[in-house]
Amino acid sequence: MQAKTLKTLLSLCLTCLLSTVHAADRRQVQEPTYPQQICTTLNPEPGNNQQRIQLAIDNCPEGQAVQLIAANDQNTFLSGPLSIRSGIWLWVDKGAVLAASANPTDYDKGNGICGTISDQKGQCQPFIHIDNVQGGGLVGEGTIDGRGNQIMEGTTETWWQLARRAQKEGGYQNVPRLIQVDNAKNLIFYHIHLINSPNFHLALSKVQGITVWGVVIDTPADARNTDGIDPGAATDVTIAKSFIRTGDDNIAIKAGNNGPTRFISILDNHFYSGHGMSIGSETNSGVSYILIKDLTLDGTTSGIRIKSDSSRGGIVENVKYENVCLRNNIFPITMDTAYEGKKGNLIPWYHDILLKNVSGNGGNVLLNGYDSDHPLEVTFDGVKIHNLQGWHQQNALVHVAEGGLTPAPSTIPDTPAVETACTCEDKWLSFPLSAPMI
């Protein structure tokens, strides 16, 4: 495609040019309920509770729950890594805290590398592992605390300090994720508080039929690589009515080497500090059929963000953002195919992207397609960014539907102004009271 042709296509379009119908989670998803049967109720005991909790999980009949409760003025279950069986629920009751051990040897995979900076990565087990299961999940209004702010046993620094030092010195920080889900179907995460993870809070890989509803995730803005929820190689996932503030992506939809991610619904959520609603950076297996609706991004550094580069890029298509409220964002809208500038032959190509009824205030818009043969294609329909500081684009086909775009780039003359912007005044909610910080 010649540059002149590309410039010609950067023109006003009064109707949405998306060629395919937007879809999302194909299930009929409703608010979950709590398990009807409890096989075991546990009170906190001094010391490490790992063995007694794991024994209760292992002996619990399928379809029932192991419940952790606060009792006798004690609320904290200190534990090492736990594994959840198929069909089993772990219920952390209101007021109870399941707290992760700060001993790296508890998580080490056998090479003595967990809790160190190394040229190897992934050398720590997660705190909670859900692998090769169907049914069950994590519920309750209690707290799972990764204690990333605690000094690691045998060292002088916290998990987070190790991660930040690795960023400065080079090498991989080997720290545990809070919850890792692999090869799983039909799981529910309901009303649980996840705080202070040393790394990602809830990572999903090779999963189908996952519901995350009413979850609260809370970790400081300066805690490195502490993503909130990361669906990868995931199909039919709904994340709804959750509150997330963290030190990295609030949600990051990924599609690395394990397979594509598609049919994802992100509905009625609220984000605070963090790096925003992201797709990427791994997109090489393809991301498609994504619906992000009724979202507030209050103070995230980035807002709506698609990010990748040719070292791990792929096709991102059929993505719809609707009724999105942004404020105090440095980059309210970013779609970048040169995210970290790494080179390879995996071309990131974003097209059939729709932003409908989006309102922001300040910051910069960045639209960066890969090249003229793989342009970024995006449609704006009722998008208004007040006090926009800058609009930067290249290799981008920008269409404007009848709802308008304000302000519009100079490359699109005679663009209709937005008459009725997305109303956000009643959408901003205070972050809910944090769970206990241990």
The 8 nearest C-alpha neighbors of each residue, nearest first, counted from 0:
[[1, 372, 371, 4, 2, 5, 3, 373],
 [2, 0, 4, 3, 5, 371, 372, 6],
 [1, 3, 5, 4, 6, 0, 371, 7],
 [4, 2, 6, 5, 1, 7, 0, 8],
 [3, 5, 7, 1, 6, 2, 8, 0],
 [6, 4, 2, 8, 7, 3, 1, 9],
 [7, 5, 3, 9, 4, 8, 2, 10],
 [6, 8, 4, 5, 9, 3, 10, 2],
 [9, 7, 5, 10, 6, 396, 4, 397],
 [10, 8, 396, 6, 7, 397, 5, 411],
 [11, 9, 411, 8, 7, 12, 398, 397],
 [10, 12, 399, 398, 411, 414, 13, 412],
 [13, 11, 399, 398, 14, 400, 10, 15],
 [14, 12, 400, 401, 399, 11, 15, 398],
 [15, 13, 400, 12, 401, 16, 399, 398],
 [14, 16, 400, 17, 378, 13, 12, 399],
 [17, 15, 18, 14, 378, 398, 12, 351],
 [16, 18, 351, 15, 19, 352, 20, 353],
 [19, 17, 16, 20, 351, 15, 317, 21],
 [18, 20, 17, 21, 317, 351, 16, 22],
 [19, 21, 22, 18, 317, 17, 288, 351],
 [22, 20, 317, 288, 19, 319, 318, 23],
 [21, 23, 288, 20, 262, 289, 290, 24],
 [22, 24, 262, 263, 264, 289, 288, 290],
 [25, 23, 235, 262, 263, 264, 26, 236],
 [24, 26, 23, 235, 262, 27, 22, 263],
 [27, 25, 24, 28, 235, 208, 236, 23],
 [26, 28, 29, 25, 24, 237, 235, 30],
 [27, 29, 26, 30, 237, 210, 24, 31],
 [30, 28, 31, 27, 210, 32, 26, 212],
 [29, 31, 32, 28, 212, 189, 239, 210],
 [32, 30, 29, 33, 189, 187, 212, 210],
 [33, 31, 34, 30, 189, 35, 138, 29],
 [32, 34, 35, 31, 138, 139, 189, 90],
 [35, 33, 36, 63, 64, 32, 37, 88],
 [34, 36, 33, 37, 63, 64, 62, 32],
 [37, 35, 63, 34, 64, 38, 62, 33],
 [38, 36, 64, 63, 39, 65, 66, 35],
 [37, 39, 64, 59, 63, 65, 36, 40],
 [40, 38, 65, 37, 66, 41, 55, 64],
 [39, 41, 66, 67, 65, 42, 38, 68],
 [40, 42, 67, 66, 68, 39, 43, 65],
 [41, 43, 68, 70, 69, 67, 44, 40],
 [44, 42, 76, 75, 74, 73, 41, 69],
 [43, 45, 46, 42, 48, 76, 47, 73],
 [46, 44, 47, 43, 48, 77, 76, 75],
 [47, 45, 48, 44, 77, 78, 76, 43],
 [46, 48, 78, 77, 49, 45, 79, 76],
 [49, 47, 78, 51, 77, 50, 76, 52],
 [50, 48, 78, 79, 52, 47, 51, 53],
 [51, 49, 53, 52, 48, 54, 47, 78],
 [50, 52, 54, 53, 48, 49, 55, 41],
 [53, 51, 55, 49, 54, 50, 48, 56],
 [52, 54, 56, 50, 55, 51, 49, 57],
 [55, 53, 57, 51, 56, 52, 50, 58],
 [54, 56, 52, 58, 53, 57, 59, 51],
 [57, 55, 53, 59, 54, 58, 65, 52],
 [58, 56, 54, 55, 59, 53, 84, 83],
 [59, 57, 55, 56, 54, 60, 53, 38],
 [58, 60, 56, 57, 38, 55, 61, 63],
 [61, 59, 63, 62, 58, 38, 87, 86],
 [60, 62, 86, 87, 63, 59, 85, 135],
 [61, 63, 86, 87, 60, 135, 64, 88],
 [64, 62, 36, 37, 61, 87, 38, 60],
 [65, 63, 88, 37, 89, 38, 87, 66],
 [64, 66, 39, 89, 90, 38, 37, 40],
 [65, 67, 90, 40, 91, 64, 39, 89],
 [66, 68, 91, 41, 92, 40, 90, 42],
 [69, 67, 92, 95, 42, 41, 70, 66],
 [68, 70, 74, 95, 73, 94, 42, 43],
 [69, 71, 73, 72, 42, 68, 74, 43],
 [70, 72, 73, 69, 74, 42, 43, 68],
 [73, 71, 70, 74, 69, 43, 75, 42],
 [74, 72, 70, 71, 69, 75, 43, 42],
 [73, 75, 69, 95, 96, 43, 70, 94],
 [76, 74, 96, 43, 97, 95, 77, 73],
 [75, 77, 97, 43, 98, 48, 96, 78],
 [78, 76, 98, 47, 48, 99, 75, 97],
 [79, 77, 49, 48, 47, 99, 100, 98],
 [78, 80, 100, 49, 99, 105, 81, 126],
 [81, 79, 126, 127, 125, 106, 78, 82],
 [82, 80, 127, 126, 53, 128, 79, 83],
 [81, 83, 128, 127, 129, 84, 80, 53],
 [84, 82, 129, 128, 87, 81, 56, 85],
 [85, 83, 87, 86, 132, 82, 57, 56],
 [84, 86, 132, 133, 87, 134, 135, 83],
 [85, 87, 135, 134, 61, 62, 133, 84],
 [88, 86, 135, 61, 85, 84, 62, 63],
 [89, 87, 64, 135, 136, 137, 90, 63],
 [88, 90, 137, 65, 64, 66, 138, 136],
 [89, 91, 66, 138, 139, 65, 92, 137],
 [92, 90, 139, 141, 67, 66, 95, 138],
 [91, 93, 141, 139, 68, 95, 140, 67],
 [92, 94, 141, 140, 95, 139, 91, 68],
 [93, 95, 141, 69, 92, 74, 96, 68],
 [94, 96, 74, 69, 141, 68, 92, 93],
 [97, 95, 75, 142, 143, 98, 74, 141],
 [96, 98, 143, 76, 75, 144, 142, 77],
 [99, 97, 144, 77, 76, 96, 143, 78],
 [100, 98, 145, 78, 79, 77, 144, 146],
 [99, 101, 79, 102, 78, 77, 98, 105],
 [102, 100, 151, 152, 103, 99, 149, 150],
 [101, 103, 152, 100, 104, 105, 151, 106],
 [104, 102, 114, 105, 106, 113, 107, 101],
 [105, 103, 107, 106, 102, 113, 111, 114],
 [106, 104, 103, 102, 107, 79, 80, 100],
 [107, 105, 124, 123, 104, 103, 108, 80],
 [106, 108, 113, 123, 104, 109, 105, 111],
 [109, 107, 122, 123, 110, 106, 124, 111],
 [110, 108, 107, 111, 112, 122, 104, 113],
 [109, 111, 112, 108, 107, 122, 113, 123],
 [110, 112, 109, 113, 107, 104, 108, 122],
 [111, 113, 110, 115, 122, 114, 107, 173],
 [114, 112, 107, 173, 123, 122, 115, 103],
 [113, 115, 103, 173, 174, 112, 116, 158],
 [116, 114, 113, 112, 173, 117, 172, 161],
 [115, 117, 172, 171, 170, 165, 173, 114],
 [118, 116, 119, 171, 170, 115, 172, 120],
 [117, 119, 170, 171, 120, 116, 169, 172],
 [120, 118, 117, 171, 121, 122, 170, 173],
 [121, 119, 171, 122, 173, 118, 117, 172],
 [120, 122, 123, 173, 119, 124, 174, 175],
 [121, 123, 113, 120, 108, 173, 112, 107],
 [124, 122, 107, 113, 106, 175, 121, 174],
 [123, 125, 106, 175, 107, 108, 126, 122],
 [126, 124, 176, 175, 127, 177, 128, 178],
 [125, 127, 80, 177, 178, 81, 176, 175],
 [128, 126, 178, 81, 125, 82, 80, 177],
 [127, 129, 82, 179, 125, 178, 180, 130],
 [130, 128, 180, 83, 82, 179, 181, 127],
 [129, 131, 181, 132, 180, 182, 128, 183],
 [132, 130, 182, 183, 181, 129, 133, 85],
 [133, 131, 85, 183, 130, 84, 184, 134],
 [134, 132, 184, 85, 183, 185, 86, 186],
 [135, 133, 86, 185, 186, 85, 184, 132],
 [134, 136, 86, 87, 88, 186, 187, 85],
 [135, 137, 88, 187, 186, 188, 89, 87],
 [136, 138, 188, 89, 88, 90, 187, 189],
 [139, 137, 189, 90, 191, 188, 190, 89],
 [140, 138, 91, 92, 90, 191, 141, 190],
 [141, 139, 93, 191, 190, 92, 192, 91],
 [140, 142, 93, 92, 91, 95, 94, 139],
 [141, 143, 192, 96, 193, 144, 97, 191],
 [142, 144, 97, 193, 96, 98, 192, 194],
 [143, 145, 98, 194, 146, 195, 142, 97],
 [144, 146, 196, 195, 99, 147, 177, 197],
 [147, 145, 148, 195, 149, 144, 99, 196],
 [146, 148, 197, 158, 195, 196, 149, 145],
 [147, 149, 146, 157, 159, 158, 195, 150],
 [148, 150, 157, 146, 147, 151, 101, 158],
 [151, 149, 157, 156, 155, 152, 148, 154],
 [152, 150, 101, 157, 154, 102, 149, 156],
 [151, 153, 102, 154, 101, 150, 103, 155],
 [152, 154, 151, 155, 102, 150, 103, 156],
 [155, 153, 152, 151, 156, 150, 157, 114],
 [154, 156, 150, 151, 157, 153, 152, 160],
 [157, 155, 150, 154, 160, 151, 161, 158],
 [156, 158, 150, 160, 149, 159, 151, 148],
 [157, 159, 147, 161, 160, 197, 162, 174],
 [160, 158, 162, 157, 161, 147, 222, 197],
 [161, 159, 157, 163, 162, 158, 156, 164],
 [160, 162, 164, 158, 159, 163, 165, 157],
 [163, 161, 159, 172, 165, 160, 164, 223],
 [162, 164, 160, 166, 165, 161, 159, 223],
 [163, 165, 161, 167, 166, 162, 168, 160],
 [166, 164, 168, 162, 169, 163, 167, 172],
 [165, 167, 163, 164, 169, 168, 162, 170],
 [168, 166, 164, 165, 169, 163, 170, 162],
 [169, 167, 165, 166, 164, 170, 163, 116],
 [170, 168, 165, 166, 167, 171, 164, 116],
 [171, 169, 118, 117, 165, 116, 172, 168],
 [172, 170, 117, 116, 120, 118, 173, 165],
 [171, 173, 116, 162, 165, 174, 115, 161],
 [174, 172, 113, 114, 115, 122, 120, 123],
 [173, 175, 114, 123, 172, 197, 113, 158],
 [176, 174, 125, 123, 124, 197, 198, 177],
 [177, 175, 125, 198, 199, 178, 200, 197],
 [176, 178, 200, 126, 196, 125, 145, 127],
 [179, 177, 127, 201, 176, 200, 128, 125],
 [180, 178, 202, 128, 201, 125, 203, 129],
 [179, 181, 129, 203, 130, 128, 204, 202],
 [180, 182, 130, 204, 183, 205, 131, 203],
 [183, 181, 131, 205, 206, 130, 204, 132],
 [184, 182, 206, 132, 131, 181, 133, 130],
 [183, 185, 133, 207, 208, 206, 186, 134],
 [184, 186, 208, 134, 209, 133, 207, 187],
 [187, 185, 209, 134, 136, 135, 184, 210],
 [188, 186, 210, 136, 211, 209, 189, 135],
 [187, 189, 211, 137, 138, 136, 210, 212],
 [188, 190, 138, 212, 191, 213, 214, 211],
 [191, 189, 214, 213, 140, 139, 138, 212],
 [190, 192, 140, 214, 139, 138, 189, 141],
 [193, 191, 142, 215, 216, 214, 141, 143],
 [194, 192, 216, 143, 142, 144, 215, 191],
 [193, 195, 217, 144, 218, 216, 196, 145],
 [196, 194, 218, 145, 147, 146, 144, 197],
 [195, 197, 145, 198, 147, 177, 200, 194],
 [196, 198, 147, 158, 159, 175, 174, 145],
 [199, 197, 225, 176, 196, 224, 175, 200],
 [200, 198, 225, 226, 176, 201, 227, 177],
 [199, 201, 177, 227, 196, 178, 226, 176],
 [202, 200, 228, 178, 199, 179, 227, 229],
 [201, 203, 229, 179, 228, 180, 230, 178],
 [204, 202, 230, 180, 231, 229, 179, 181],
 [203, 205, 231, 181, 232, 206, 180, 233],
 [206, 204, 232, 182, 233, 181, 231, 257],
 [205, 207, 183, 233, 182, 204, 184, 234],
 [208, 206, 234, 184, 235, 233, 209, 185],
 [207, 209, 185, 235, 184, 236, 234, 186],
 [210, 208, 236, 186, 185, 207, 187, 237],
 [211, 209, 187, 237, 236, 238, 212, 188],
 [212, 210, 238, 188, 187, 189, 237, 239],
 [213, 211, 239, 189, 214, 240, 238, 241],
 [212, 214, 241, 190, 240, 189, 239, 215],
 [213, 215, 190, 241, 191, 212, 192, 189],
 [214, 216, 192, 242, 241, 243, 193, 191],
 [217, 215, 243, 193, 194, 192, 244, 242],
 [216, 218, 194, 244, 245, 243, 193, 215],
 [217, 219, 245, 195, 194, 244, 246, 220],
 [220, 218, 221, 245, 222, 246, 217, 244],
 [219, 221, 246, 245, 222, 272, 273, 218],
 [220, 222, 246, 219, 223, 245, 247, 218],
 [223, 221, 246, 219, 220, 159, 225, 224],
 [222, 224, 225, 246, 221, 162, 163, 159],
 [225, 223, 247, 198, 226, 199, 246, 222],
 [224, 226, 198, 199, 246, 247, 223, 222],
 [227, 225, 199, 248, 247, 249, 224, 228],
 [226, 228, 249, 200, 250, 199, 201, 248],
 [227, 229, 201, 250, 202, 226, 200, 251],
 [228, 230, 202, 251, 252, 250, 203, 231],
 [231, 229, 203, 252, 233, 253, 202, 204],
 [230, 232, 253, 204, 233, 254, 203, 260],
 [233, 231, 258, 205, 260, 259, 204, 254],
 [232, 234, 260, 206, 231, 205, 230, 207],
 [235, 233, 207, 261, 262, 260, 236, 206],
 [236, 234, 24, 208, 262, 263, 207, 25],
 [235, 237, 209, 263, 208, 24, 234, 210],
 [236, 238, 264, 210, 265, 263, 211, 239],
 [239, 237, 211, 265, 212, 210, 266, 264],
 [238, 240, 266, 212, 241, 267, 268, 265],
 [241, 239, 268, 213, 267, 212, 266, 242],
 [240, 242, 213, 214, 268, 239, 215, 212],
 [243, 241, 215, 269, 270, 268, 216, 214],
 [244, 242, 216, 270, 215, 249, 217, 271],
 [245, 243, 271, 272, 217, 273, 270, 216],
 [244, 246, 218, 273, 220, 219, 247, 272],
 [247, 245, 220, 222, 273, 221, 225, 223],
 [246, 248, 226, 273, 274, 225, 224, 245],
 [249, 247, 274, 226, 250, 275, 273, 251],
 [248, 250, 227, 275, 273, 226, 243, 276],
 [249, 251, 228, 248, 276, 227, 229, 277],
 [252, 250, 277, 229, 278, 248, 253, 279],
 [253, 251, 278, 230, 229, 279, 231, 277],
 [254, 252, 231, 279, 281, 282, 230, 278],
 [253, 255, 282, 259, 231, 284, 232, 281],
 [256, 254, 281, 283, 257, 284, 282, 253],
 [255, 257, 258, 284, 254, 283, 232, 259],
 [258, 256, 255, 232, 205, 254, 259, 204],
 [257, 259, 232, 284, 256, 254, 255, 260],
 [260, 258, 284, 232, 285, 254, 286, 261],
 [259, 261, 233, 232, 286, 254, 234, 231],
 [260, 262, 287, 234, 288, 263, 286, 289],
 [261, 263, 23, 24, 288, 235, 234, 289],
 [262, 264, 236, 289, 23, 24, 235, 261],
 [265, 263, 237, 290, 23, 24, 266, 291],
 [264, 266, 291, 238, 237, 239, 290, 292],
 [267, 265, 239, 292, 268, 293, 264, 291],
 [268, 266, 293, 240, 294, 239, 292, 269],
 [269, 267, 240, 241, 294, 266, 239, 242],
 [268, 270, 295, 242, 294, 296, 241, 243],
 [271, 269, 296, 243, 244, 242, 295, 297],
 [272, 270, 244, 297, 298, 299, 296, 243],
 [273, 271, 299, 244, 298, 245, 220, 270],
 [274, 272, 299, 245, 247, 246, 249, 248],
 [273, 275, 248, 247, 301, 300, 299, 249],
 [274, 276, 302, 301, 249, 248, 299, 273],
 [277, 275, 250, 303, 302, 304, 249, 251],
 [278, 276, 251, 304, 305, 275, 250, 279],
 [277, 279, 252, 305, 251, 253, 306, 304],
 [280, 278, 281, 253, 306, 282, 307, 252],
 [279, 281, 307, 306, 282, 278, 253, 311],
 [282, 280, 279, 255, 311, 253, 254, 283],
 [283, 281, 254, 313, 312, 285, 279, 284],
 [282, 284, 313, 312, 311, 285, 255, 281],
 [285, 283, 259, 254, 258, 282, 255, 313],
 [286, 284, 259, 314, 282, 313, 283, 254],
 [285, 287, 315, 260, 261, 259, 254, 282],
 [288, 286, 261, 316, 317, 289, 315, 318],
 [289, 287, 262, 317, 22, 261, 23, 318],
 [288, 290, 318, 263, 23, 262, 287, 264],
 [291, 289, 264, 319, 23, 318, 265, 320],
 [292, 290, 265, 320, 264, 266, 319, 321],
 [291, 293, 321, 266, 322, 294, 320, 290],
 [294, 292, 267, 322, 323, 266, 321, 268],
 [295, 293, 323, 268, 267, 292, 269, 324],
 [294, 296, 324, 269, 323, 270, 325, 297],
 [297, 295, 270, 325, 299, 271, 302, 324],
 [296, 298, 271, 326, 299, 270, 325, 295],
 [299, 297, 327, 328, 271, 272, 326, 300],
 [298, 300, 272, 273, 275, 301, 274, 328],
 [301, 299, 328, 274, 329, 298, 273, 330],
 [302, 300, 330, 275, 274, 299, 331, 328],
 [301, 303, 331, 275, 332, 276, 304, 296],
 [304, 302, 332, 276, 331, 333, 275, 277],
 [303, 305, 333, 277, 334, 302, 332, 276],
 [306, 304, 334, 278, 277, 279, 335, 333],
 [307, 305, 335, 280, 279, 338, 336, 334],
 [306, 308, 280, 336, 338, 312, 279, 337],
 [309, 307, 337, 336, 312, 310, 338, 311],
 [308, 310, 345, 346, 343, 312, 342, 311],
 [309, 311, 343, 342, 308, 341, 345, 312],
 [312, 310, 283, 281, 309, 345, 308, 282],
 [313, 311, 347, 283, 345, 282, 346, 309],
 [314, 312, 283, 347, 282, 285, 346, 348],
 [313, 315, 348, 285, 349, 347, 316, 286],
 [316, 314, 349, 286, 287, 285, 348, 350],
 [317, 315, 287, 350, 351, 318, 349, 314],
 [316, 318, 288, 351, 287, 21, 352, 289],
 [319, 317, 289, 352, 316, 288, 290, 353],
 [318, 320, 353, 290, 352, 354, 291, 289],
 [319, 321, 291, 354, 292, 355, 353, 290],
 [320, 322, 292, 355, 356, 323, 354, 291],
 [323, 321, 293, 356, 357, 292, 421, 355],
 [322, 324, 357, 294, 293, 321, 295, 358],
 [325, 323, 295, 358, 423, 357, 359, 296],
 [326, 324, 359, 296, 295, 358, 297, 323],
 [325, 327, 360, 297, 359, 328, 298, 296],
 [326, 328, 298, 297, 360, 329, 361, 325],
 [329, 327, 300, 331, 330, 298, 326, 299],
 [328, 330, 362, 300, 301, 331, 363, 327],
 [329, 331, 301, 363, 362, 328, 332, 364],
 [330, 332, 302, 328, 301, 303, 362, 329],
 [333, 331, 303, 364, 330, 302, 304, 365],
 [334, 332, 304, 365, 364, 366, 335, 330],
 [335, 333, 305, 366, 304, 306, 367, 365],
 [334, 336, 367, 306, 337, 338, 333, 366],
 [335, 337, 308, 307, 369, 368, 338, 347],
 [338, 336, 308, 340, 335, 339, 307, 309],
 [337, 339, 307, 306, 308, 335, 336, 340],
 [340, 338, 341, 337, 308, 307, 306, 336],
 [341, 339, 337, 338, 308, 342, 309, 310],
 [340, 342, 339, 310, 308, 309, 343, 337],
 [343, 341, 310, 309, 340, 308, 344, 345],
 [344, 342, 310, 309, 345, 341, 311, 346],
 [343, 345, 309, 346, 310, 342, 311, 312],
 [346, 344, 309, 312, 311, 310, 343, 313],
 [345, 347, 309, 312, 313, 344, 348, 308],
 [348, 346, 312, 313, 336, 314, 308, 309],
 [349, 347, 314, 373, 313, 315, 346, 375],
 [350, 348, 315, 375, 314, 316, 376, 347],
 [349, 351, 376, 316, 352, 375, 377, 315],
 [352, 350, 317, 316, 17, 376, 377, 353],
 [351, 353, 377, 318, 350, 317, 319, 378],
 [354, 352, 319, 378, 377, 320, 379, 355],
 [353, 355, 320, 379, 380, 319, 321, 378],
 [354, 356, 380, 321, 381, 357, 320, 379],
 [357, 355, 381, 322, 421, 382, 321, 380],
 [356, 358, 382, 323, 322, 421, 355, 324],
 [359, 357, 383, 324, 421, 384, 382, 325],
 [360, 358, 384, 325, 326, 385, 324, 383],
 [359, 361, 385, 326, 384, 386, 325, 327],
 [362, 360, 387, 386, 385, 388, 384, 359],
 [361, 363, 329, 330, 388, 387, 328, 331],
 [362, 364, 389, 330, 388, 390, 387, 329],
 [363, 365, 390, 332, 333, 330, 391, 389],
 [366, 364, 333, 391, 392, 334, 390, 367],
 [367, 365, 392, 334, 333, 335, 391, 393],
 [366, 368, 335, 393, 392, 336, 334, 394],
 [369, 367, 375, 394, 374, 395, 336, 370],
 [368, 370, 336, 373, 374, 394, 347, 367],
 [371, 369, 373, 372, 394, 374, 368, 393],
 [370, 372, 374, 394, 373, 0, 5, 2],
 [371, 373, 370, 0, 374, 369, 1, 394],
 [374, 372, 370, 371, 369, 348, 375, 368],
 [375, 373, 368, 394, 395, 371, 370, 369],
 [374, 376, 368, 395, 349, 350, 396, 394],
 [377, 375, 350, 396, 395, 397, 351, 374],
 [376, 378, 352, 397, 353, 351, 398, 350],
 [379, 377, 398, 353, 399, 397, 352, 354],
 [378, 380, 399, 354, 382, 400, 353, 355],
 [381, 379, 402, 355, 400, 403, 382, 399],
 [380, 382, 402, 356, 403, 355, 417, 404],
 [383, 381, 357, 404, 356, 380, 358, 379],
 [382, 384, 405, 358, 404, 420, 385, 359],
 [385, 383, 359, 360, 387, 358, 405, 386],
 [386, 384, 360, 387, 361, 359, 383, 358],
 [387, 385, 361, 360, 388, 384, 362, 359],
 [386, 388, 361, 385, 362, 384, 389, 363],
 [389, 387, 362, 363, 361, 386, 390, 364],
 [388, 390, 363, 387, 364, 391, 362, 365],
 [389, 391, 364, 363, 365, 408, 392, 388],
 [392, 390, 365, 364, 366, 389, 393, 363],
 [393, 391, 366, 367, 365, 395, 390, 394],
 [392, 394, 367, 395, 368, 366, 391, 370],
 [395, 393, 368, 374, 371, 370, 367, 375],
 [394, 396, 375, 374, 393, 368, 376, 397],
 [397, 395, 376, 9, 375, 8, 377, 398],
 [396, 398, 377, 9, 395, 378, 376, 399],
 [399, 397, 378, 12, 11, 377, 379, 396],
 [398, 400, 379, 12, 378, 11, 380, 403],
 [399, 401, 13, 14, 380, 15, 402, 12],
 [400, 402, 13, 403, 14, 380, 399, 415],
 [403, 401, 381, 380, 400, 417, 404, 418],
 [404, 402, 417, 381, 415, 416, 401, 380],
 [403, 405, 382, 417, 407, 416, 381, 383],
 [406, 404, 383, 407, 416, 417, 382, 384],
 [405, 407, 404, 383, 408, 384, 387, 416],
 [406, 408, 405, 404, 409, 414, 411, 412],
 [409, 407, 410, 411, 390, 406, 412, 391],
 [408, 410, 411, 412, 407, 413, 406, 414],
 [409, 411, 408, 412, 9, 10, 6, 407],
 [412, 410, 10, 409, 408, 11, 414, 9],
 [413, 411, 414, 409, 410, 11, 10, 408],
 [414, 412, 415, 411, 11, 416, 407, 409],
 [413, 415, 412, 11, 411, 416, 407, 403],
 [416, 414, 403, 413, 417, 404, 401, 402],
 [415, 417, 403, 405, 404, 418, 414, 406],
 [416, 418, 403, 381, 404, 419, 405, 402],
 [417, 419, 416, 420, 402, 403, 381, 415],
 [420, 418, 417, 421, 381, 402, 422, 356],
 [421, 419, 422, 417, 381, 383, 358, 418],
 [420, 422, 356, 358, 357, 423, 322, 419],
 [423, 421, 420, 424, 358, 425, 426, 324],
 [422, 424, 426, 425, 324, 421, 427, 358],
 [425, 423, 426, 422, 427, 324, 421, 428],
 [424, 426, 423, 427, 422, 428, 324, 295],
 [427, 425, 423, 424, 428, 295, 324, 422],
 [428, 426, 425, 424, 429, 423, 295, 297],
 [429, 427, 426, 430, 269, 425, 431, 295],
 [430, 428, 431, 427, 432, 271, 269, 242],
 [429, 431, 428, 432, 242, 271, 433, 269],
 [432, 430, 433, 429, 242, 215, 428, 434],
 [431, 433, 430, 434, 429, 435, 215, 217],
 [434, 432, 431, 435, 217, 436, 430, 215],
 [433, 435, 142, 436, 432, 192, 141, 194],
 [436, 434, 437, 433, 142, 96, 94, 144],
 [437, 435, 434, 144, 433, 194, 195, 146],
 [436, 435, 146, 144, 98, 96, 75, 149]]
